[in-house]
């Protein structure tokens, strides 16, 4: 049913909802860290924001995988209301007109809860930016980080909000949905950097050599490329194009149409010419992701082993990276052989985000440390 794509009448009520959601974590951080230094409290709030942003990425995956992305087909509210409660008649009419369509009461609630969480995270990031600028001249916060870090994060979360709106108004356009997911990973990277920089200074023995740092940056670039490939698989619903492992459709090289599969600017399920996308194109999308996954897992696994052995001070994040490599392989495999279970699919998205955090953590913690002086 036709409906206005943008209706800003419920914005103020939704902002109140975001403030209420953010007040809980803010209160918890203040009460939990009453005896901490200002830098310690700021780090605690940044850790909380990182945790909730990771939850938001997971819930975004849940929203997409349950086909709830168009549960409310307008933005920022639901049929011009701040919640599905006020849009009951519209939702019932849309469901009656298209019983198998994307609009149901359950999907509307999933979509709106995702938006509420996003607004709560936005409020927390705004608090971080304000705290950074207010305390930039304070001696107690002078040893912290530049206020431009949380400011950049605030700008980025606003960009994420814009992509969230386009995800709905452009009807799950694959390129927009993919960029929206990658933007979530970027938020995790920015917040992880701030958490580490607000912590204790690097210790002797944690400074990465030039070659190791270069390898980490290359690994991060490869991971971003692999995450984009995975998002392209998910947004095009190409997971089940290959339902067996390690072969695909009983072949080591099945019939594929790469040009059609990687035609970027096109609607969901269609080519740029308006024709239905072929199964061979979906196979190409899936198989490319699988091939790139082998390279990514080998590189990240080898890097985690090397860093854990060569840099004892970085052993904990290196081991975490190695464990995440194993998790990604397990969840990716289960998506194929177990017919795309929801839990495994959500964990697969979360695992990619956690690996981004682990790599950024290693890069930030491994920055130049105090020089070790021999006896």
Order of alpha helices (4+ residues) and beta strands (2+ residues): beta-alpha-alpha-beta-alpha-alpha-alpha-alpha-alpha-alpha-alpha-alpha-alpha
